[in-house]
Amino acid sequence: MEQFDFNNELSGKIALVTGGTKGAGKAIAERLLSAGATVIITARNVPETPNDNLHFISADLSKPKGTQQVVRKVLEQFGRLDILINNIGGSETKGGGFAVLNDTDWEETLQINLLAPVRLDRGFLPQMLEHKSGVIIHIGSIQGRLPLYDSTLPYAAAKAGLINYSKSLSNEVSPNGVRVLTVSPGWIMTTSSVRMMERIAESSNTSIEQAKQQVMQALGGIPYGRPAEPEEVAELVGFLASPRANYLTGTEYIIDGGTIPTI
Ligand SMILES: NC(=O)c1ccc[n+]([C@@H]2O[C@H](COP(=O)([O-])OP(=O)(O)OC[C@H]3O[C@@H](n4cnc5c(N)ncnc54)[C@H](OP(=O)(O)O)[C@@H]3O)[C@@H](O)[C@H]2O)c1
């Protein structure tokens, strides 16, 4: 069995983390950097707290043009990509269930949560397959299995699609040395979570704290008693991207403090 250098295990690897400027993506980018990788991050806006060791590319990944730009720039500047973390995702749709959602709501949510990863994978896979190595991680959500229908109907459907797609892709490319995995977090205390609590508080005329309790209740409770910290999710992703996880492919890892009530 190979001996691994835990401190520098991603040395020489080129990694891309979409949405690496905030929340879970920022924590994942910093975790991969600390393991020795060269890390590229993307977002529409420049990071509020820039880290000079992270290479930033600005692009709107909800559009095919944005994903094409990122693929081109990464391959031009870095020559190849070893680790692709498809992290962008989220839901901006309003509460009120199916009747208040129009095609635009559905299309925007599907673009960010499902089609952006599909397009980036398609752009980077040819060179990964040529080198017979690579790791692709899709950041899903427990909503792919435990949907909340009030305000996140399209998001839950998109994440279910992402989990399914991730498995199919793994079946296709793992025989050629590329590992494909899904990490599905439960509730993470990020800026987008704070925004969600604000929207709930506003629409139901309650306080942020009550909105937080409402989210916990809507999830059926979190046995561990709190949302995850972004760094806890990043630790799992860092392990899965490393050579220590060499035999892991085609699987989904749920990190939710016990939220999903079934086995
Ligand atoms: N937060 C949670 O509780 C939770 C729970 C389960 C799963 N997840 C999943 O975890 C992942 C990360 O979520 P998060 O809450 O950490 O995100 P976040 O804090 O809202 O950050 C989102 C990141 O994506 C970028 N981004 C958003 N839209 C983009 C676009 N159209 N093009 C390019 N970049 C874009 C943002 O930067 P710009 O705005 O500057 O573009 C930012 O860097 C997502 O896939 C989410 O679905 C989150």
The ligand as an ORCA input file, in Angstrom:
! r2SCAN-3c Opt
* xyz 0 1
  N     -25.576     26.502      1.992
  C     -26.220     25.359      2.264
  O     -26.869     25.193      3.298
  C     -26.144     24.234      1.289
  C     -26.788     23.028      1.617
  C     -26.700     21.960      0.738
  C     -26.001     22.104     -0.440
  N     -25.393     23.274     -0.733
  C     -24.683     23.375     -2.011
  O     -23.340     23.735     -1.753
  C     -22.836     24.495     -2.861
  C     -22.259     25.792     -2.343
  O     -23.291     26.519     -1.717
  P     -22.979     27.777     -0.782
  O     -24.203     27.974      0.032
  O     -21.663     27.602     -0.151
  O     -22.899     28.949     -1.889
  P     -22.787     30.529     -1.686
  O     -22.219     30.866     -0.363
  O     -24.092     31.132     -2.093
  O     -21.710     30.902     -2.801
  C     -22.027     30.673     -4.138
  C     -20.767     30.838     -4.975
  O     -21.082     30.589     -6.352
  C     -20.849     31.775     -7.121
  N     -21.902     31.854     -8.125
  C     -23.229     31.928     -7.904
  N     -23.890     32.009     -9.080
  C     -22.938     31.979    -10.055
  C     -22.982     32.049    -11.474
  N     -24.139     32.182    -12.137
  N     -21.821     31.975    -12.149
  C     -20.649     31.860    -11.493
  N     -20.535     31.792    -10.164
  C     -21.680     31.861     -9.455
  C     -20.860     32.915     -6.102
  O     -20.140     34.051     -6.493
  P     -20.811     35.270     -7.333
  O     -22.124     35.561     -6.689
  O     -19.818     36.372     -7.243
  O     -20.958     34.772     -8.740
  C     -20.197     32.232     -4.910
  O     -18.808     32.189     -5.101
  C     -24.011     24.667     -3.817
  O     -23.959     23.695     -4.816
  C     -25.222     24.453     -2.934
  O     -26.340     24.011     -3.667
  C     -25.456     24.359      0.095
*
